[in-house]
Amino acid sequence: MTEKPVHPFSEPDGFKWGSFTNAKGADIRYGSLKADGESKGTVVMLPGFRESIEKYFEAARDMKERGFDVWLMDWRGQGGSERYLQGSPQKMHHEGYDEQIETLHQFTQNVVDKAPSGPMFMMAHSMGAHIGLRYLKEHEGVFDSAMLSAPMLDINTGTLPKPLARQMAKFAKAGNYLDKYIPGGSDWSEEKNAFKDNNKTGDEARFNAALDILKAKPDLKTGDPTYGWVYHTFQSIDILGQEDYLKGIKTPVLMQISGHENVVDRPAQERAAGLLPNCRRVDIADAQHEVWHEKDALRNAWLAEVDTFMASRLPPPGLAPKKPDPSAPRPPKA
């Protein structure tokens, strides 16, 4: 394998950018990275809340080095895709998860150039894994398998009781102010995005590398969520959390759960892991929310599980065609 670059999120050699228009008329940014030589299969990476494609360059490089084609997409409202509120582009807003599911379907059906052989894997994090799970239920058979890190089965509302947070979102809907920041919300700031006391990763180098991306590309910055994001997220959580819904997701899933999870709701993850019929749960005890951006020992532990899972999903190598024996008698010519 090639040596990793100094900056973990530098753009990989051969990376290609593109965009398409989703069903709502929004511009969606994507990127792709082809394996060297014949591909073993296809990996579709789905970032989490506020994240961009650039933050997954390191993971994309990992998959390329393992022989897979990689495709990545920025959700509407973040990354390099079109934002919801043109006058306030940093607000993490939402108009409903059905749009995200349909956009992912457009991406897989019309944009992703699936490798001629091998399975198609979903690799999704947090909010991306939430949308990914709903996609697996509503578009069964598109993905052969899924690797989900810290999936957002429910959100952590901190010191604010969850019933109150839900009620506040409903009031915002009734009062027609879903486009307002939640209390204390604001655009991106360095004070809110410092390594000290962050609840995402213990790896300062990768944390700061993600900040370098935003300094180089300030248009990628996103702030806090709006009431609209909270309202629609709770609506989707209620759908995904139904027991029959989870039991109906038949696709094989590898689900990672962090021991120091403080961003999404860990009990909801554990419940889902027990209900999904083909789920293998992986606990990384010392990891925080972003295992792909954690310290090497923790990240490598997850990557080893991913390697094992993906290898188990690959078709067995075919027998090499038998070479003709030059000394064997040839059939008579017609």
HELIX and SHEET records of a PDB file:
HELIX    1   1 ILE A   53  TYR A   56  5                                   4    
HELIX    2   2 PHE A   57  GLU A   65  1                                   9    
HELIX    3   3 TYR A   97  GLN A  106  1                                  10    
HELIX    4   4 PHE A  107  VAL A  111  3                                   5    
HELIX    5   5 MET A  127  GLU A  138  1                                  12    
HELIX    6   6 LYS A  162  GLY A  175  1                                  14    
HELIX    7   7 GLU A  191  ASN A  193  5                                   3    
HELIX    8   8 GLU A  204  ALA A  216  1                                  13    
HELIX    9   9 PRO A  218  LEU A  220  5                                   3    
HELIX   10  10 TYR A  227  LEU A  240  1                                  14    
HELIX   11  11 GLU A  243  LYS A  247  1                                   5    
HELIX   12  12 ARG A  266  LEU A  275  1                                  10    
HELIX   13  13 VAL A  291  HIS A  293  5                                   3    
HELIX   14  14 ASP A  296  ARG A  313  1                                  18    
SHEET    1   A 8 LYS A  16  THR A  21  0                                        
SHEET    2   A 8 ASP A  27  LEU A  33 -1                                        
SHEET    3   A 8 ASP A  69  MET A  73 -1                                        
SHEET    4   A 8 THR A  42  LEU A  46  1                                        
SHEET    5   A 8 MET A 120  HIS A 125  1                                        
SHEET    6   A 8 SER A 145  SER A 149  1                                        
SHEET    7   A 8 VAL A 253  SER A 258  1                                        
SHEET    8   A 8 CYS A 279  ILE A 284  1                                        
END                                                                             
